[in-house]
Amino acid sequence: MLIAVDCDGTVDVSGGPVPLELLKKLSERHTLFIIGNPWLAQHLPGIVPDQVGGKSATLKRWKAERPKHDRYIVVDDMPHQYEQGWEGWEFFTPVQFVEAFG
């Protein structure tokens, strides 16, 4: 599973409901990417610069470069940004993500 997580308003260290510890746990078994604010990468082991980026074009590139994953997930507090052109991605609000994976 490839999980792309927005930082601001999503992760608990930046005012969101997704615990940083949950992301650390998931990153042990899944590929984790950081959307937007790159400082979150400093708090997660194993994140390399290629795993930090902006939104639409970067997410599409990540998926194209990593076709082996069975699921592609985006977690963002502003899911309306992803209304069209995102075939193959699943979108979760932070609360939905915590409910599903926490």
Contact map, one row per residue, 1 for C-alpha under 8 A:
111000000000000000000000000001100000000000000000000000000000000000001111100000000000000000000000000000
111100000000000000000000000001111000000000000000000000000000000000001011100000000000000000000000000000
111110000000000000000000000001111000000000000000000000000000000000000001111000000000000000000000000000
011111000000000000000000000000011110000000000000000000000010000000000001111000000000000000000000000000
001111100100000000000000000000011110000000000000000000000000000000000000011100000000000000000000000000
000111111110000000000000000000000111100000000000000000000000000000000000011110000000000000000000000000
000011111110010000000000000000000111100100000000000000000000000000000000000100000000000000000000000000
000001111110011100000000000000000000100000000000000000000000000000000000000000000000000000000000000000
000001111111011110000000000000000000000000000000000000000000000000000000000010000000000000000000000000
000011111111011111000000000000000000000000000000000000000000000000000000001110000000000000000100000000
000001111111111111110000000000000000000000000000000000000000000000000000000000000000000000000100000000
000000001111111111110000000000000000000000000000000000000000000000000000000000000000000000000000000000
000000000011111100110000000000000000000000000000000000000000000000000000000000000000000000000000000000
000000111111111100000000000000000000000000000000000000000000000000000000000000000000000000000000000000
000000011111111110000000000000000000000000000000000000000000000000000000000000000000000000000000000000
000000011111111111000000000000000000000000000000000000000000000000000000000000000000000000000100000000
000000001111001111100000000000000000000000000000000000000000000000000000000000000000000000000110010000
000000000111000111110110000000000000000000000000000000000000000000000000000000000000000000000110110000
000000000011100011111110000000000000000000000000000000000000000000000000000000000000000000000000000000
000000000011100001111111000000000000000000000000000000000000000000000000000000000000000000000000000000
000000000000000000111111100000000000000000000000000000000000000000000000000000000000000000000000000000
000000000000000001111111110000000000000000000000000000000000000000000000000000000000000000000000000001
000000000000000001111111111000010000000000010000000000000000000000000000000000000000000000000000000000
000000000000000000011111111100000000000000011000000000000000000000000000000000000000000000000000000000
000000000000000000001111111110000000000000000000000000000000000000000000000000000000000000000000000000
000000000000000000000111111111010000000000000000000000000000000000000000000000000000000000000000000000
000000000000000000000011111111110000000000011000000000000000000000000000000000000000000000000000000000
000000000000000000000001111111000000000000000000000000000000000000000000000000000000000000000000000000
000000000000000000000000111111100000000000000000000000000000000000000000000000000000000000000000000000
111000000000000000000000011111110000000000000000000000000000000000000000000000000000000000000000000000
111000000000000000000000001011111000000000000000000000000000000000000000000000000000000000000000000000
011110000000000000000010011001111100000000000010001000000000000000000000000000000000000000000000000000
011110000000000000000000000000111110000000000010001100000000000000000000000000000000000000000000000000
000111100000000000000000000000011111110110000000001110000000000000000000000000000000000000000000000000
000111100000000000000000000000001111110000000000000111100000000000000000000000000000000000000000000000
000001100000000000000000000000000111110000000000000111100000000000000000000000000000000000000000000000
000001110000000000000000000000000111111100000000000000000000000000000000000000000000000000000000000000
000000000000000000000000000000000111111111000000000110000000000000000000000000000000000000000000000000
000000000000000000000000000000000000111111100000000000000000000000000000000000000000000000000000000000
000000100000000000000000000000000100111111110000000000000000000000000000000000000000000000000000000000
000000000000000000000000000000000100011111111011000100000000000000000000000000000000000000000000000000
000000000000000000000000000000000000011111111010000000000000000000000000000000000000000000000000000000
000000000000000000000000000000000000001111111000000000000000000000000000000000000000000000000000000000
000000000000000000000011001000000000000111111110000000000000000000000000000000000000000000000000000000
000000000000000000000001001000000000000011111110000000000000000000000000000000000000000000000000000000
000000000000000000000000000000000000000000011111000000000000000000000000000000000000000000000000000000
000000000000000000000000000000011000000011011111101100000000000000000000000000000000000000000000000000
000000000000000000000000000000000000000010000111111100000000000000000000000000000000000000000000000000
000000000000000000000000000000000000000000000011111100000000000000000000000000000000000000000000000000
000000000000000000000000000000000000000000000001111110000000000000000000000000000000000000000000000000
000000000000000000000000000000011100000000000011111110000000000000000000000000000000000000000000000000
000000000000000000000000000000001111010010000011111111000000000000000000000000000000000000000000000000
000000000000000000000000000000000111010000000000011111100100000000000000000000000000000000000000000000
000000000000000000000000000000000011000000000000000111111110000000000000000000000000000000000000000000
000000000000000000000000000000000011000000000000000011111110000000000000000000000000000000000000000000
000000000000000000000000000000000000000000000000000001111111000000000000000000000100000000000000000000
000000000000000000000000000000000000000000000000000001111111100000000000000000000000000000000000000000
000000000000000000000000000000000000000000000000000011111111110000000000000000000000000000000000000000
000100000000000000000000000000000000000000000000000001111111111000000000000000000000000000000000000000
000000000000000000000000000000000000000000000000000000011111111100000000000000000000010000000000000000
000000000000000000000000000000000000000000000000000000001111111110000000000000000000000000000000000000
000000000000000000000000000000000000000000000000000000000111111111000000000000000000000000000000000000
000000000000000000000000000000000000000000000000000000000011111111100001000000000000000000000000000000
000000000000000000000000000000000000000000000000000000000001111111100000000000000000000000000000000000
000000000000000000000000000000000000000000000000000000000000111111100000000000000000000000000000000000
000000000000000000000000000000000000000000000000000000000000011111111000000000000000000000000000000000
000000000000000000000000000000000000000000000000000000000000001111111000000000000000000000000000000000
000000000000000000000000000000000000000000000000000000000000000001111100000000000000000000000000000000
110000000000000000000000000000000000000000000000000000000000000001111111000000000000000000000000000000
100000000000000000000000000000000000000000000000000000000000000000011111000000000000000000000000000000
110000000000000000000000000000000000000000000000000000000000000000001111100000000000000111000000000000
111100000000000000000000000000000000000000000000000000000000001000001111110000000000000111000000000000
111100000000000000000000000000000000000000000000000000000000000000000011111000000000000011110000000000
001111000000000000000000000000000000000000000000000000000000000000000001111100000000000011110000000000
001111000100000000000000000000000000000000000000000000000000000000000000111110100000000000111100100000
000011100100000000000000000000000000000000000000000000000000000000000000011111100000000000111100000000
000001001100000000000000000000000000000000000000000000000000000000000000001111100000000000001100000000
000000000000000000000000000000000000000000000000000000000000000000000000000111111000000000001000000000
000000000000000000000000000000000000000000000000000000000000000000000000001111111110000000111000000000
000000000000000000000000000000000000000000000000000000000000000000000000000001111110000000000000000000
000000000000000000000000000000000000000000000000000000000000000000000000000001111110000000000000000000
000000000000000000000000000000000000000000000000000000010000000000000000000000111111110000100000000000
000000000000000000000000000000000000000000000000000000000000000000000000000000111111110000000000000000
000000000000000000000000000000000000000000000000000000000000000000000000000000000111110000000000000000
000000000000000000000000000000000000000000000000000000000000000000000000000000000111111000000000000000
000000000000000000000000000000000000000000000000000000000001000000000000000000000111111110000000000000
000000000000000000000000000000000000000000000000000000000000000000000000000000000000111110000000000000
000000000000000000000000000000000000000000000000000000000000000000000011000000000000011111000000000000
000000000000000000000000000000000000000000000000000000000000000000000011110000000000011111100000000000
000000000000000000000000000000000000000000000000000000000000000000000011110000000000000111110000000000
000000000000000000000000000000000000000000000000000000000000000000000000111100100100000011111000000000
000000000000000000000000000000000000000000000000000000000000000000000000111100100000000001111111100000
000000000000000000000000000000000000000000000000000000000000000000000000001111100000000000111111100000
000000000110000111000000000000000000000000000000000000000000000000000000001110000000000000011111110000
000000000000000011000000000000000000000000000000000000000000000000000000000000000000000000011111111000
000000000000000000000000000000000000000000000000000000000000000000000000000000000000000000011111111100
000000000000000001000000000000000000000000000000000000000000000000000000001000000000000000011111111111
000000000000000011000000000000000000000000000000000000000000000000000000000000000000000000000111111111
000000000000000000000000000000000000000000000000000000000000000000000000000000000000000000000011111111
000000000000000000000000000000000000000000000000000000000000000000000000000000000000000000000001111111
000000000000000000000000000000000000000000000000000000000000000000000000000000000000000000000000111111
000000000000000000000100000000000000000000000000000000000000000000000000000000000000000000000000111111
